[in-house]
Amino acid sequence: MKKSLVVISILFVSIASSAQTADTAKPAKHWTKGGLAGLNFGQASFTNWAAGGENSISVGAILTLFSNYKKDKTTWDNSLDLTYGMLQSGVAPLRKNDDKIDFSSKFGRYAFLDHWYYSALVSFKSQFADGYNYPNDSVVISHFMAPGYLLGALGLDYKTKDNSLSLFISPLTSKTTFVNDQKLADAGAYGVTAAKYDTVNGVYGPIKSGEMVLNQFGGYIKFTFKKDIFKNVNFATKLELFSNYLKDPQNIVVNWENILSMKVNKLLSANISTNMIYDHNIPVPVKRMENGVEVMGTGPRLQFKEVLAIGLAYKF
């Protein structure tokens, strides 16, 4: 609880600082800078409601920044997406319901046919705070840098002049997964090599600790598109695909994000976002039938998240 409040406070300070910087700083020549800061709310209340229901309140913060450079044959695109949200439902304790750190930097030099660039991309993804498999809130299943993803790629980038569309194709990609928690690493979380156990002197225990880093080499595709489709309505999508050449290349890692943003006035906004993830290295709780009996287990599955948010937004 205290950690969550500290994280949200830091995020709010970042939003305020970024807004002030945008107001006072003059962008350098050849640079395009901007961003969006938002605070979203959700609430439901029931009194003597015959159909049943549970009181709830949620709050979420979002900060999106971009800084793009273009001069002659050189381009350099940078973006940072931060989100954090908390939910209070019924008598349950305050819980995290959204958490993301996503940084990307892509450098390009003109190649051919007006829109193609030789490019190098670096990206980093993680989260701010501990995560739990609710309603179990006693065992941590994730936290900052567990997992953390660092990706480096070389390839070709097709991009429009207004930067609304980009298709980056890389046959040479290094992807590193970090699990900075020995318990999670011992369990083989997020695809790292799990600990090995054996009986030593009559005591069953680990003979080799789990590895905290997983290195992969393969191919990577990143597609982004952002456009005003109607007045005060913006649609943005990002699709990332990765295939590990060295092990099970057919198990493609998929991360697809969509957001539909609707501006009500200068400060009020509403948005709908979805996120679909498939990673064969990340097992999730699933139910299966064994001898006619339903049992709980784990396995790779499509993960899906949808968020509808209404709140305050400041674009700069």
Sine and cosine of phi, psi and omega as CSV:
sin_phi,cos_phi,sin_psi,cos_psi,sin_omega,cos_omega
0.00,0.00,-0.79,0.62,-0.02,-1.00
-0.90,0.44,-0.65,0.76,0.01,-1.00
-0.89,0.46,-0.65,0.76,-0.01,-1.00
-0.90,0.44,-0.68,0.74,0.01,-1.00
-0.91,0.42,-0.61,0.79,0.04,-1.00
-0.90,0.44,-0.69,0.72,-0.01,-1.00
-0.89,0.46,-0.70,0.72,0.00,-1.00
-0.91,0.43,-0.62,0.78,0.03,-1.00
-0.89,0.46,-0.70,0.72,0.01,-1.00
-0.88,0.47,-0.66,0.75,-0.02,-1.00
-0.91,0.42,-0.66,0.75,0.03,-1.00
-0.89,0.46,-0.66,0.75,0.03,-1.00
-0.88,0.47,-0.64,0.77,0.03,-1.00
-0.89,0.46,-0.65,0.76,0.01,-1.00
-0.88,0.48,-0.75,0.66,-0.02,-1.00
-0.89,0.47,-0.69,0.72,-0.02,-1.00
-0.90,0.44,-0.66,0.75,-0.02,-1.00
-0.91,0.42,-0.63,0.77,0.01,-1.00
-0.90,0.43,-0.68,0.74,0.00,-1.00
-0.91,0.42,-0.64,0.76,0.00,-1.00
-0.89,0.45,-0.66,0.75,-0.01,-1.00
-0.90,0.44,-0.53,0.85,-0.04,-1.00
-0.97,0.26,-0.53,0.85,-0.16,-0.99
-0.98,-0.21,-0.52,0.86,-0.09,-1.00
-0.99,0.11,0.65,-0.76,0.07,-1.00
-0.99,-0.12,0.83,-0.56,-0.05,-1.00
-0.90,0.44,0.65,-0.76,0.01,-1.00
-0.93,0.36,0.37,-0.93,0.02,-1.00
-0.87,0.49,0.61,-0.80,-0.02,-1.00
0.97,0.23,-0.07,1.00,0.02,-1.00
-0.98,-0.21,0.61,-0.79,0.15,-0.99
-0.85,-0.53,0.87,-0.49,-0.09,-1.00
-0.79,-0.61,0.45,-0.89,0.04,-1.00
0.10,-1.00,-0.16,-0.99,0.00,-1.00
0.12,-0.99,-0.07,-1.00,0.00,-1.00
-0.61,-0.80,0.75,-0.66,0.09,-1.00
-0.86,-0.50,0.73,-0.69,-0.06,-1.00
-0.59,-0.81,0.43,-0.90,0.07,-1.00
-0.71,-0.71,0.91,-0.42,-0.10,-0.99
-0.94,-0.33,0.49,-0.87,-0.04,-1.00
-0.73,-0.69,0.49,-0.87,0.12,-0.99
-0.56,-0.83,0.59,-0.81,-0.07,-1.00
-0.42,-0.91,0.61,-0.79,0.10,-1.00
-0.60,-0.80,0.70,-0.72,-0.02,-1.00
-0.70,-0.72,0.67,-0.74,-0.02,-1.00
-0.76,-0.65,0.73,-0.69,0.09,-1.00
-0.70,-0.71,0.89,-0.47,-0.03,-1.00
0.79,0.61,0.66,0.75,-0.04,-1.00
-1.00,0.03,0.94,-0.35,-0.14,-0.99
-0.88,0.47,-0.53,0.85,-0.04,-1.00
-0.98,0.20,-0.14,0.99,0.01,-1.00
1.00,0.03,0.32,-0.95,-0.01,-1.00
0.32,-0.95,0.19,-0.98,-0.04,-1.00
-0.71,-0.70,0.76,-0.65,0.03,-1.00
-0.88,0.47,0.61,-0.79,0.01,-1.00
-0.44,-0.90,0.42,-0.91,0.09,-1.00
-0.54,-0.84,0.64,-0.77,-0.01,-1.00
-0.67,-0.74,0.46,-0.89,0.06,-1.00
-0.59,-0.80,0.66,-0.75,-0.01,-1.00
-0.63,-0.78,0.57,-0.82,0.02,-1.00
-0.87,-0.48,0.59,-0.81,0.00,-1.00
-0.67,-0.74,0.66,-0.75,0.07,-1.00
-0.68,-0.74,0.87,-0.50,0.03,-1.00
-0.84,-0.54,0.82,-0.57,-0.01,-1.00
-0.81,-0.59,0.57,-0.82,0.12,-0.99
-0.62,-0.79,0.50,-0.87,0.03,-1.00
-0.53,-0.85,0.95,-0.31,-0.11,-0.99
-0.88,-0.47,0.65,-0.76,-0.02,-1.00
-0.87,-0.50,0.67,-0.74,0.07,-1.00
-0.52,-0.85,0.84,-0.55,0.04,-1.00
-0.48,-0.88,0.83,-0.55,0.00,-1.00
0.81,0.58,-0.91,-0.41,-0.07,-1.00
-0.98,-0.21,0.17,0.98,-0.08,-1.00
-0.92,-0.39,0.70,-0.72,0.11,-0.99
-0.75,-0.67,0.49,-0.87,0.05,-1.00
-0.51,-0.86,0.93,-0.36,-0.07,-1.00
-0.93,-0.36,0.78,-0.63,-0.02,-1.00
-0.77,-0.64,0.66,-0.75,0.03,-1.00
-0.57,-0.82,0.51,-0.86,0.04,-1.00
-0.65,-0.76,0.84,-0.54,0.04,-1.00
-0.88,-0.47,0.84,-0.54,0.03,-1.00
-0.81,-0.58,0.75,-0.67,0.10,-1.00
-0.65,-0.76,0.53,-0.85,0.09,-1.00
-0.42,-0.91,0.74,-0.67,-0.02,-1.00
-0.61,-0.79,0.45,-0.89,0.02,-1.00
-0.72,-0.69,0.48,-0.88,-0.06,-1.00
-0.73,-0.69,0.72,-0.70,0.13,-0.99
-0.89,-0.46,0.90,-0.44,-0.05,-1.00
-0.81,-0.58,0.86,-0.52,0.02,-1.00
0.86,0.52,-0.74,-0.67,0.00,-1.00
-0.99,-0.11,0.03,1.00,-0.01,-1.00
-0.92,0.38,0.47,-0.88,0.03,-1.00
-0.92,0.39,0.28,-0.96,0.03,-1.00
-0.87,0.50,0.76,-0.66,-0.07,-1.00
-0.81,-0.59,0.46,-0.89,0.12,-0.99
-0.99,0.17,0.72,-0.69,0.06,-1.00
-0.80,-0.59,0.03,1.00,0.09,-1.00
-0.35,-0.94,0.64,-0.77,-0.08,-1.00
-0.24,-0.97,0.90,-0.44,-0.03,-1.00
-0.46,-0.89,0.68,-0.73,0.22,-0.98
-0.82,-0.57,0.85,-0.52,-0.06,-1.00
-0.61,-0.79,0.94,-0.33,0.01,-1.00
-0.88,-0.47,0.65,-0.76,0.01,-1.00
-0.61,-0.79,0.66,-0.75,0.05,-1.00
-0.67,-0.74,0.80,-0.59,-0.07,-1.00
-0.74,-0.67,0.84,-0.55,-0.01,-1.00
-0.94,-0.35,0.73,-0.68,-0.04,-1.00
-0.68,-0.74,0.47,-0.88,0.13,-0.99
-0.80,-0.60,0.68,-0.73,-0.07,-1.00
-0.81,0.58,0.68,-0.73,-0.01,-1.00
-0.93,-0.37,-0.90,0.43,-0.07,-1.00
-0.22,-0.98,0.25,-0.97,0.13,-0.99
0.81,0.59,0.65,0.76,0.14,-0.99
0.93,0.37,-0.65,0.76,-0.16,-0.99
-0.91,-0.41,-0.06,1.00,-0.08,-1.00
-0.98,-0.20,0.69,-0.72,-0.03,-1.00
-0.75,-0.66,0.64,-0.77,0.24,-0.97
-0.96,0.29,0.80,-0.60,-0.15,-0.99
-0.68,-0.74,0.45,-0.89,0.13,-0.99
-0.81,-0.59,0.73,-0.69,-0.08,-1.00
-0.80,-0.60,0.65,-0.76,0.12,-0.99
-0.78,-0.63,0.73,-0.68,0.05,-1.00
-0.66,-0.75,0.45,-0.89,0.02,-1.00
-0.66,-0.75,0.70,-0.71,0.02,-1.00
-0.70,-0.72,0.64,-0.77,0.12,-0.99
-0.26,-0.97,-0.45,-0.89,-0.01,-1.00
-0.56,-0.83,0.20,-0.98,-0.05,-1.00
-1.00,0.07,-0.77,0.64,-0.26,-0.97
-0.84,-0.54,0.14,-0.99,0.01,-1.00
-0.89,0.46,0.55,-0.83,0.07,-1.00
-0.87,-0.50,0.54,-0.84,-0.03,-1.00
-0.75,-0.66,0.39,-0.92,0.08,-1.00
-1.00,-0.04,0.98,0.18,-0.08,-1.00
-0.85,0.52,0.59,-0.81,0.22,0.98
-0.99,0.14,0.00,1.00,0.06,-1.00
-0.97,0.24,0.94,-0.35,-0.02,-1.00
-0.91,-0.42,0.43,0.90,-0.01,-1.00
-0.94,-0.33,-0.30,0.95,-0.03,-1.00
-0.89,-0.45,0.86,-0.50,0.01,-1.00
-0.97,0.25,0.78,-0.63,0.03,-1.00
-0.93,-0.36,-0.12,0.99,0.06,-1.00
-0.24,-0.97,0.42,-0.91,0.16,-0.99
-0.30,-0.96,-0.14,-0.99,-0.05,-1.00
-0.84,0.54,0.79,-0.61,-0.04,-1.00
0.91,0.40,0.33,0.94,0.13,-0.99
-0.56,-0.83,0.97,0.24,0.16,0.99
-1.00,-0.10,0.27,-0.96,0.21,-0.98
-0.74,-0.68,0.62,-0.78,-0.06,-1.00
-0.83,-0.56,0.80,-0.59,0.06,-1.00
-0.86,-0.51,0.82,-0.57,-0.06,-1.00
-0.79,-0.61,0.69,-0.72,0.09,-1.00
-0.77,-0.63,0.74,-0.68,-0.11,-0.99
-0.59,-0.81,0.55,-0.83,0.09,-1.00
-0.85,-0.53,0.73,-0.68,-0.01,-1.00
-0.02,-1.00,-0.42,-0.91,0.01,-1.00
-0.92,-0.38,0.60,-0.80,-0.03,-1.00
-0.81,-0.58,0.84,-0.54,0.13,-0.99
-0.99,-0.13,0.83,-0.55,-0.04,-1.00
-0.60,-0.80,0.60,-0.80,0.05,-1.00
-0.98,0.20,0.31,-0.95,-0.07,-1.00
-0.91,0.42,-0.53,0.85,0.01,-1.00
-1.00,0.04,0.07,1.00,0.07,-1.00
0.91,0.41,0.30,0.95,0.00,-1.00
-0.98,0.21,-0.41,0.91,-0.02,-1.00
-0.74,-0.68,0.67,-0.74,0.05,-1.00
-0.57,-0.82,0.71,-0.71,0.10,-0.99
-0.80,-0.60,0.96,-0.28,-0.03,-1.00
-0.97,-0.23,0.82,-0.57,-0.03,-1.00
-0.85,-0.52,0.86,-0.52,-0.04,-1.00
-0.79,-0.62,0.88,-0.47,0.11,-0.99
-1.00,0.08,-0.14,0.99,-0.04,-1.00
-0.82,-0.57,0.99,-0.12,-0.10,-1.00
-0.70,-0.71,0.74,-0.67,0.10,-1.00
-0.95,-0.33,0.81,-0.59,0.01,-1.00
-0.84,-0.55,0.82,-0.57,-0.01,-1.00
-0.88,-0.47,0.80,-0.60,0.06,-1.00
-0.96,-0.27,0.80,-0.60,0.02,-1.00
-0.95,-0.30,0.70,-0.71,0.13,-0.99
-0.80,-0.60,1.00,0.05,-0.12,-0.99
-0.99,0.11,0.81,0.58,0.04,-1.00
-0.39,-0.92,0.89,-0.45,-0.15,-0.99
-0.91,0.41,-0.57,0.82,0.02,-1.00
-0.89,0.45,-0.70,0.71,0.03,-1.00
-0.92,0.39,-0.62,0.78,0.04,-1.00
-0.90,0.44,-0.66,0.75,0.03,-1.00
-0.88,0.48,-0.53,0.85,0.00,-1.00
-0.99,0.13,-0.08,1.00,-0.01,-1.00
0.97,0.24,0.47,0.89,-0.04,-1.00
-0.91,0.42,0.60,-0.80,0.10,-1.00
0.87,0.50,0.46,0.89,0.15,-0.99
1.00,-0.05,-0.09,1.00,0.03,-1.00
-0.95,0.33,0.31,-0.95,0.00,-1.00
-0.95,0.32,0.83,-0.55,-0.06,-1.00
-0.96,0.29,0.26,-0.96,0.04,-1.00
-0.92,0.39,0.44,-0.90,0.08,-1.00
-0.97,-0.25,0.70,-0.72,-0.06,-1.00
-0.87,-0.50,0.53,-0.85,0.06,-1.00
-0.33,-0.94,0.22,-0.98,0.02,-1.00
-1.00,-0.01,0.86,-0.50,0.02,-1.00
-0.86,-0.51,0.87,-0.49,-0.02,-1.00
0.81,0.58,0.63,0.78,0.05,-1.00
0.99,0.16,0.02,1.00,-0.02,-1.00
-0.91,-0.41,0.81,-0.59,0.00,-1.00
-0.99,0.13,0.84,-0.54,-0.03,-1.00
-0.27,-0.96,0.06,-1.00,-0.03,-1.00
-0.96,0.28,0.68,-0.73,0.10,-0.99
-0.97,-0.25,-0.22,0.98,0.07,-1.00
-0.48,-0.88,0.81,-0.58,-0.02,-1.00
-0.94,0.35,0.40,-0.92,0.05,-1.00
-0.93,0.36,0.52,-0.85,0.01,-1.00
-0.99,0.17,0.62,-0.78,-0.07,-1.00
-0.99,-0.13,0.00,1.00,-0.01,-1.00
-0.70,-0.72,0.69,-0.72,0.09,-1.00
-0.84,-0.54,0.86,-0.50,0.03,-1.00
-0.97,-0.24,0.73,-0.69,0.02,-1.00
-0.73,-0.68,0.49,-0.87,0.02,-1.00
-0.75,-0.66,0.77,-0.64,-0.04,-1.00
-0.15,-0.99,-0.42,-0.91,0.00,-1.00
-0.95,-0.32,0.48,-0.88,-0.13,-0.99
-0.60,-0.80,0.66,-0.75,0.08,-1.00
-0.77,-0.64,0.71,-0.70,0.06,-1.00
-0.74,-0.67,0.85,-0.53,0.02,-1.00
-0.89,-0.46,0.79,-0.62,0.05,-1.00
-0.76,-0.65,0.58,-0.82,0.04,-1.00
-0.51,-0.86,0.71,-0.70,0.01,-1.00
-0.56,-0.83,0.80,-0.60,-0.10,-1.00
-0.38,-0.92,0.57,-0.82,0.18,-0.98
-0.98,0.21,0.93,-0.36,-0.07,-1.00
-1.00,-0.01,-0.42,0.91,0.14,-0.99
-0.62,-0.78,0.10,-0.99,0.07,-1.00
-0.90,0.44,0.81,-0.58,0.00,-1.00
0.91,0.42,0.31,0.95,0.05,-1.00
-0.79,-0.62,0.86,-0.51,-0.04,-1.00
-0.86,-0.51,0.68,-0.73,0.05,-1.00
-0.88,-0.47,0.72,-0.69,0.03,-1.00
-0.71,-0.71,0.65,-0.76,0.04,-1.00
-0.65,-0.76,0.53,-0.85,0.04,-1.00
-0.63,-0.78,0.85,-0.52,0.01,-1.00
-0.86,-0.51,0.81,-0.59,0.03,-1.00
-0.84,-0.55,0.73,-0.68,0.01,-1.00
-0.78,-0.62,0.70,-0.72,0.03,-1.00
-0.66,-0.75,0.72,-0.70,0.06,-1.00
-0.82,-0.57,0.81,-0.59,0.01,-1.00
-0.99,0.12,0.91,-0.41,-0.04,-1.00
-0.89,0.46,-0.56,0.83,-0.21,-0.98
-1.00,0.06,-0.32,0.95,-0.03,-1.00
-0.49,-0.87,0.85,-0.52,0.06,-1.00
0.75,0.66,0.87,0.49,-0.02,-1.00
-0.88,0.47,-0.32,0.95,0.01,-1.00
-0.96,0.28,-0.32,0.95,0.02,-1.00
-1.00,0.07,0.99,0.11,-0.08,-1.00
-0.98,0.19,0.77,-0.64,0.07,-1.00
-0.99,0.17,0.80,-0.60,-0.06,-1.00
-0.87,-0.50,0.74,-0.67,0.13,-0.99
-0.69,-0.72,0.92,-0.38,-0.08,-1.00
-0.80,-0.60,0.87,-0.49,-0.02,-1.00
-0.88,-0.47,0.67,-0.74,0.05,-1.00
-0.72,-0.70,0.58,-0.81,0.09,-1.00
-0.56,-0.83,0.76,-0.65,0.07,-1.00
-0.93,-0.37,0.91,-0.41,-0.08,-1.00
-0.94,-0.34,0.74,-0.67,0.00,-1.00
-0.83,-0.56,0.84,-0.54,-0.03,-1.00
-1.00,-0.04,0.86,-0.51,0.01,-1.00
-0.99,0.11,-0.78,0.63,0.11,-0.99
-0.48,-0.88,-0.35,-0.94,-0.09,-1.00
-0.88,0.47,-0.48,0.88,-0.07,-1.00
-0.89,-0.45,-0.54,0.84,-0.06,-1.00
-1.00,0.04,0.64,-0.77,0.01,-1.00
-0.51,-0.86,0.30,-0.95,0.10,-1.00
-0.67,-0.74,0.60,-0.80,0.03,-1.00
-0.53,-0.85,0.48,-0.88,0.08,-1.00
-0.86,-0.51,0.80,-0.60,-0.01,-1.00
-0.78,-0.63,0.54,-0.84,0.08,-1.00
-0.74,-0.67,0.47,-0.88,0.03,-1.00
-0.59,-0.81,0.86,-0.51,0.04,-1.00
-0.90,-0.44,0.76,-0.66,-0.02,-1.00
-0.75,-0.66,0.71,-0.70,0.21,-0.98
-0.74,-0.68,0.86,-0.52,0.04,-1.00
-0.64,-0.77,0.91,-0.40,-0.06,-1.00
-0.87,0.48,-0.35,0.94,-0.01,-1.00
-1.00,0.08,-0.04,1.00,-0.03,-1.00
-0.91,-0.42,0.99,-0.13,0.05,-1.00
-0.97,0.25,0.58,-0.81,0.05,-1.00
-0.82,-0.58,0.38,-0.92,0.01,-1.00
-0.89,0.46,0.77,-0.64,0.03,-1.00
-0.64,-0.77,0.43,-0.90,0.07,-1.00
-0.98,-0.18,0.64,-0.77,0.05,-1.00
-0.59,-0.81,0.32,-0.95,-0.03,-1.00
-0.99,-0.15,0.78,-0.63,0.09,-1.00
-0.77,-0.64,0.91,-0.41,-0.02,-1.00
0.82,0.57,0.64,0.77,0.04,-1.00
0.98,0.19,0.09,1.00,-0.02,-1.00
-0.90,-0.43,0.73,-0.68,0.03,-1.00
-0.99,0.17,0.83,-0.55,0.00,-1.00
-0.78,-0.62,0.41,-0.91,0.04,-1.00
-1.00,0.01,0.64,-0.77,0.05,-1.00
-0.50,-0.87,-0.27,-0.96,0.05,-1.00
-0.72,-0.70,0.42,-0.91,0.03,-1.00
-0.02,-1.00,0.27,-0.96,0.03,-1.00
-0.94,0.34,0.73,-0.68,0.00,-1.00
-0.56,-0.83,0.34,-0.94,0.11,-0.99
-0.94,0.34,0.82,-0.58,0.04,-1.00
-0.99,-0.15,0.67,-0.74,-0.05,-1.00
-0.67,-0.74,0.69,-0.72,0.06,-1.00
-0.70,-0.71,0.70,-0.72,0.05,-1.00
-0.74,-0.68,0.71,-0.71,-0.03,-1.00
-0.72,-0.70,0.79,-0.61,0.14,-0.99
-0.94,-0.34,0.84,-0.54,-0.11,-0.99
-0.72,-0.69,0.63,-0.78,0.09,-1.00
-0.77,-0.63,0.75,-0.66,-0.03,-1.00
-0.02,-1.00,-0.41,-0.91,-0.03,-1.00
-1.00,-0.08,0.62,-0.78,0.01,-1.00
-0.59,-0.81,0.66,-0.75,0.02,-1.00
-0.78,-0.63,0.89,-0.46,-0.03,-1.00
-0.98,-0.21,0.71,-0.70,-0.02,-1.00
-0.64,-0.77,0.00,0.00,0.00,0.00
